[in-house]
Amino acid sequence: MDTMNPTPTALERDRSTSARWIAAEPQQLLPSETFWLDSKHIGDRLEITVVLPRAPQTADRFATIYVLDPIFNMNATASAADMLGTFAALTGATFPPLAVVGVGYPAHDPMSVMGLRARDLTPTDDGFPSEVGTPPVPFGFGGAERLLASIAEEVLPEIEARFPVRPGDRTLVGHSFGGLFGLYTLFHRPDAFRRYLIVSPSIWWDDRVLRRYEEQWAKEHTDLSASLFLAVGQNEQMMGGTWRNESFPTEALQVLRQVDNVRELTDKLRVRGYPSLSVESVVFEGEYHLTVFPAAVTRGLLALFDKGGS
């Protein structure tokens, strides 16, 4: 400090402030429990992460949200559920406390996970349009049926035996390939989950094979019991702007038809008139494939649970 000017300089203020920092134990913002499950169906190990609600509780058991691609989507989902549940408890609102379960892999490197998710979340072999091209993947495609069997027959029973959750009161959350898998589940084993929160689903996969699944369900059934929230980013089908889709040529974006596919599926399901199906669909203004999930998961949880999880 200048003795002629007792006012501390900016550097001295910075040093003074930083000197008051004291090391403390790291805090786990949302306490979680993680375990591994060796799946006989996929012949591989799954990593399961569970976050129980921390808000003041009035229920002994909780509804459960199952999150695909937890390496990318678990934090946003658990934080949204925690925020909505905490403030609902404080204000007397009806949003219920939710347990959040991530279904992923012991591999924590995003690029390694990309190969595993391509294997497990896609329903058929290599469904990339020629305009996009098939990226190199080490494990192939087409394992959705096996992963669904693993989740339904191995993961769900284990969670419902080990944790204070309500059996059968389940929601599936998926984005991109995870959304593709979620819709595959809806049309093949809809009773595995009560609610589906599907964001930017890859409906384009294999010449829109999901359309055939939906049509087959409609041919064989007169009802579909589920609550479905569909979301997509407005800008997923256009070039330019923040998070621009520059890795895809315009022709590829037109073939993928992310926004159009969601709108068409929404319209088709509403026309079916299934008595036990509720459908809400939102196109998020200004959002892209990589930016839409946080907004969509919060809106989706509110849409699906705004009556206390009923």
Backbone hydrogen bonds, N-H to C=O, Kabsch-Sander energy under -0.5 kcal/mol:
donor,donor_aa,acceptor,acceptor_aa,energy
5,N,2,D,-1.2
13,R,9,T,-2.4
14,D,10,A,-2.3
15,R,11,L,-2.4
16,S,12,E,-2.5
17,T,13,R,-2.5
18,S,14,D,-2.7
19,A,15,R,-1.8
20,R,16,S,-0.5
20,R,17,T,-1.6
21,W,18,S,-1.6
29,L,27,Q,-0.9
33,E,50,V,-2.2
35,F,48,I,-2.4
37,L,46,L,-2.6
39,S,37,L,-0.8
39,S,44,D,-2.5
43,G,39,S,-1.0
44,D,39,S,-0.8
46,L,37,L,-3.0
47,E,104,G,-2.0
48,I,35,F,-3.2
48,I,46,L,-0.6
49,T,47,E,-0.5
49,T,102,G,-1.9
50,V,33,E,-3.1
51,V,100,V,-2.8
52,L,50,V,-0.5
62,F,164,P,-1.7
63,A,97,P,-0.8
64,T,169,D,-2.6
65,I,99,A,-3.0
66,Y,64,T,-0.5
66,Y,171,T,-3.6
67,V,65,I,-0.6
67,V,101,V,-3.4
68,L,66,Y,-0.5
68,L,173,V,-2.4
69,D,103,V,-0.7
72,F,69,D,-1.7
73,N,69,D,-2.6
74,M,70,P,-1.8
77,T,73,N,-1.9
78,A,74,M,-3.1
79,S,75,N,-2.5
80,A,76,A,-2.1
81,A,77,T,-2.6
82,D,78,A,-2.5
83,M,79,S,-2.7
84,L,80,A,-2.6
85,G,81,A,-2.4
86,T,82,D,-2.8
87,F,83,M,-2.3
88,A,84,L,-1.6
89,A,85,G,-2.0
90,L,86,T,-1.7
91,T,87,F,-1.9
92,G,88,A,-1.6
93,A,88,A,-1.3
99,A,63,A,-2.7
100,V,51,V,-2.7
101,V,65,I,-3.5
102,G,49,T,-3.2
103,V,67,V,-2.6
104,G,47,E,-2.7
104,G,102,G,-0.7
112,S,109,D,-0.7
113,V,109,D,-2.2
114,M,110,P,-1.7
115,G,111,M,-0.9
116,L,112,S,-1.2
117,R,113,V,-2.8
118,A,114,M,-1.9
119,R,115,G,-1.5
120,D,116,L,-2.2
121,L,117,R,-2.6
122,T,118,A,-0.6
132,V,129,P,-1.3
133,G,129,P,-2.6
142,G,118,A,-0.5
142,G,124,T,-0.6
143,G,119,R,-2.5
144,A,122,T,-2.3
147,L,143,G,-2.5
148,L,144,A,-2.8
149,A,145,E,-1.9
150,S,146,R,-2.2
151,I,147,L,-2.8
152,A,148,L,-2.8
153,E,149,A,-2.5
154,E,150,S,-2.0
155,V,150,S,-2.1
156,L,151,I,-2.9
158,E,154,E,-1.3
159,I,155,V,-2.6
160,E,156,L,-2.5
161,A,157,P,-1.1
162,R,158,E,-1.7
163,F,159,I,-2.1
165,V,163,F,-2.4
166,R,62,F,-2.9
169,D,166,R,-1.9
170,R,168,G,-1.6
171,T,64,T,-2.0
172,L,195,R,-2.3
173,V,66,Y,-3.0
174,G,197,L,-2.1
176,S,199,V,-2.1
178,G,175,H,-2.3
180,L,176,S,-2.1
181,F,177,F,-2.5
182,G,178,G,-2.1
183,L,179,G,-2.3
184,Y,180,L,-2.3
185,T,181,F,-2.5
186,L,182,G,-2.1
187,F,183,L,-1.7
188,H,184,Y,-0.7
188,H,185,T,-1.0
189,R,185,T,-3.2
192,A,189,R,-2.1
193,F,190,P,-1.3
194,R,170,R,-2.3
195,R,170,R,-1.7
196,Y,227,S,-2.7
197,L,172,L,-3.2
198,I,196,Y,-0.7
198,I,229,F,-3.0
199,V,174,G,-2.8
199,V,197,L,-0.5
200,S,231,A,-3.1
202,S,176,S,-1.5
203,I,201,P,-2.0
205,W,202,S,-1.8
206,D,127,G,-1.7
207,D,204,W,-0.7
208,R,204,W,-1.2
209,V,205,W,-2.3
211,R,208,R,-1.6
212,R,208,R,-0.6
212,R,209,V,-0.6
213,Y,209,V,-1.7
214,E,210,L,-2.7
215,E,211,R,-2.4
216,Q,212,R,-2.3
217,W,213,Y,-2.2
218,A,214,E,-2.3
219,K,215,E,-1.9
220,E,216,Q,-1.4
221,H,217,W,-1.6
226,A,224,L,-0.9
226,A,276,S,-1.6
227,S,194,R,-1.8
228,L,226,A,-0.5
228,L,278,S,-3.1
229,F,196,Y,-3.0
230,L,228,L,-0.5
230,L,280,E,-3.0
231,A,198,I,-2.0
232,V,282,V,-1.6
234,Q,284,F,-2.9
235,N,287,E,-2.5
236,E,233,G,-1.7
237,Q,234,Q,-0.6
238,M,235,N,-1.5
244,R,241,G,-0.8
246,E,244,R,-1.1
248,F,245,N,-1.4
252,A,249,P,-0.6
253,L,249,P,-1.9
254,Q,250,T,-2.1
255,V,251,E,-1.7
256,L,252,A,-2.9
257,R,253,L,-2.0
261,N,257,R,-3.0
262,V,258,Q,-1.5
263,R,259,V,-2.3
264,E,260,D,-2.8
265,L,261,N,-2.4
266,T,262,V,-2.3
267,D,263,R,-2.4
268,K,264,E,-2.5
269,L,265,L,-2.5
270,R,266,T,-2.0
271,V,267,D,-2.3
272,R,268,K,-1.7
273,G,269,L,-0.9
273,G,270,R,-0.5
274,Y,269,L,-0.6
277,L,274,Y,-1.3
278,S,226,A,-2.0
278,S,276,S,-0.5
280,E,228,L,-2.4
282,V,230,L,-2.4
284,F,232,V,-2.7
284,F,282,V,-0.6
285,E,283,V,-0.6
287,E,284,F,-1.6
291,T,288,Y,-1.0
292,V,288,Y,-1.7
296,A,292,V,-2.4
297,V,293,F,-3.0
298,T,294,P,-1.5
299,R,295,A,-2.2
300,G,296,A,-2.9
301,L,297,V,-2.3
302,L,298,T,-1.9
303,A,299,R,-2.5
304,L,300,G,-2.4
305,F,301,L,-2.1
306,D,302,L,-1.0
308,G,305,F,-1.7
